[in-house]
Amino acid sequence: MLRIGFVPGVSPDKWFHRWAERHPAEPLQPELVQCSEQRAALLEDRVELCFVRLPIDRTGLHLIPLYREVAVVVAAKDHEVTVFEELELKDLADENLLTASDHPEQIEAALDLVQAGVGLLLLPQSLARQHNRKELRHRPVLDAPGSDIGLAWLVEREEPEIEEFIGVVRGRTANSSRQEPTPPSRPEKQSAKKSSTQPGSGKRASRQRQPRKGGSGKSQPRGKQSGRSNKKR
């Protein structure tokens, strides 16, 4: 049984479902791994692959970067920052920002302080959702450092099932994962008719931001609420 580790906040369900559809007779064994143990879990053969939160010491590891999580600030539900949809770090310059490791107990302890009004806490969005409380709210902080997620495994591990799971994560289909490359076909004779495609016709029209409906036609600055001064009185 292939053992797949994942750190708190990461949801590998979509890849597990793809594997189950492709290999129903070979179930996976998911293992929750704390970030402080993600490298050790691979080196000590507790898991064959692990969805890790970067940074991680890559010595002896292969790693596929997957996606980046947005950072959010967690505040008491009646805190003034919760009236905004988005924030920037400069909006939090006068706030007491707390720190916590990714261990669940330390996050919960930090959230106790946030709920008591002692300060605010920056977290990856998935961890904020995982530790959600009705007394707290979280908002994205657009220019705060994000949290990168990747898939890691030992360099010397080359078992077919490991390569197959890597293919699932990379998005290879069941037919393409183990097939030899198809030889190139012979070029066909060009048609006498010229293509009617005009130069530039395949380019996408660039998107432009539109002001929100119901307003005066002017968009509000990102992360700011109308009527609130940037400076605190």
N, C-alpha and C positions, 0 to 999 in steps of 0.2 A: 504494500500500500504506500503510495507516494505521499510523503509528509510535507505539507506546505505551511510555512509559518507566515504570520502577518502581525504587524504591530498595531497597538490601539489606534482607532480612528480610521484605519484602512478597511475598506469593504471589498474583498475580492470575489463577491458573489457572482458577478457576471462571468468571470473566467472559470469559476467552479461549475457554473451551469453549462458553459460550452463544453467543458471536459466531460460532464455527465452525459450530455447528448451524444458525444462522440465515442465515449468509452463507458457505457453503462455497467459493464461487468468489472470495471476497475475503479472503485470509488477512491476519492482522495481522503486524506486524514488532515484536517485543518488544525493548526496549533497556534494559539494566541501567545505572542512573544513580546515582552517588554522591550522598549527601544534600547535600554541599557544592556540587554542580553541578545540583541539581534545578530551581532557578529559571532558571539560565542555559540549560539544555537546552531550555526552552520559549521563552525570549526569542531564542535563536539558531537556532530552527527545526530543532533536532535531533530533536525529537519533537512530535507534535500534542497529546498528552495525557500526563500523568505521574501515577502514584501516588506521592504525596509524604509525607514524614514532617514533621509540624508541630513547631515553628513555621516559617513561611515568610513572606516579604514578599509580601502579597497584592495589592500595587499592580499594576493592569493584568491581574489574574487572576480567573477564576471558580474557586471551590473548593467541592466537595461533601465534607463530613465523612463518613467511612465507619465507622470503629470505633476503639476505644482498646485498645492493648496493655498487658498487665500488666507491671510491672517485676519483675525477679527479681534475686537476689543470687547470684553465682557464687563458689564456694569449692572448695578442695581436697576430695577425696572423704572424707578422714578428719577434716575440720574439724568442730567440735562443732555448728555451726549446721545441718549436714546431717541431724541426727537429727530435725529438726522438719519437718512438712509445710508449714507456713506461718509467716511471720515478720512482725514489725512493725519500724519503724525504731528503736524504743527497744531492741530486742534486739541491734542492731548498734552501739549507742552507743559501746562500748569497742573497736570494730574499726577497723582501718585501711582505709577505703574508698577505692579507687582510682578514677580517672576516665579515660575514653578517648573519643575522638570516634567517629563511626560508620564511619570508614574501616577496611576490613578489616585492613590492616597494623597500625594502632594498637590495634585490638581484640586481635589476636593477640599483640602485645607486652605488653599489659596482662594477658592470660591467662597468659603465661609467668611473670609476677610472682605471680599468684594460685597457680599450680601450685607455685611455689617457696615458698609460705607467707608471702609478703611482705604480703599483704592480700586484701581481697575486692573484687569488682567488681559494680556495679549496671548492668544492661543491660535493654533491652526483651526480652521473652521470645523473640520470633522470632530476634533476633540471637544470643541465648544458645544456641538450638537449632541455628542455622546454624554456629556455631563450637564445637559440642560436642566435648568430649574425654573419653576414658574415665577420665582422672585427675581430672576435675572434676565437680561436681554443681551444680545451681541450684535455688533455692526461691523461690516468690513472696513478695514483700514487699507486704503488703496496703495500707499507707498511703503507699507511695512514689509519686511522680508518675508517671502512665502516659505512654504515647507515642501521640499521635493520628495516624491515617492518613487521608488524603483524596485525592481526584482533582482535579487542577488543569489548567486550559487557559487560553490567552490570551482576553481579552474579545472581541477582534476576530475570532476564529476562529468562523465560523458555518457551516462546510461541512456538508452533509447527513450525511456519514459520521461526522463528529464528534458531531453531535446523536444519531445512531443508537447510537453506542457509549455515550454518556451515558445513553441510554434503557436499554441493557442493564445498566449498572451500577445504575441506579435501580430496576431490577426490572420495567420495562415489558415486556409480552409482545409477540410479533411482531405480533399483531393490533391491539393498542392503540397502538403507537408512531406510526402514521401515519394513523389513522382520525379522521374528523370526529366530534365528540361526538354521541351519539344523542339526538334530541329527547325530552323527557319524555313519558311515556305518560299517558293520561287516567286520573284516579283512578276506581277501581271503587267500586260501591255497598257500603257497610258491611253486613256480615252482621248479621242480627237477633240472632244468638247472641253473647253477650259472651265475650270471651277468658277462658279458664279459668286463665290465668297469674296466680299470686298475686304480690303485691308482694314484691320482693326475691328471687324464685325464680331470677332470672337471674344473681344475683351469685355470684361464685366464693367458695368457702370459702377462708379464708386459710390459708396453709401455716404449719406450726409445725415448728421444729427438733426432731428426734428424737435421743435419745442413741445413741451407737454401740452396736452389739450386742456382747455379751460383756463389757461393763463392769459397773460397780456400779449403773448407772442414772443416774449423774450425768455430764453432758458435760464434757469438759476445756476449759479456756479456749483460745480460738483462738490458734494459733501457739505453744502451750506444750506441753511433754511432761511427763507425770506423773512426779513424782519429782525434777524439776529446779527449783531455786530461781531466782527472777528475778535475785537478786543473785549476783555472782561472789565466790567465796571467795578 
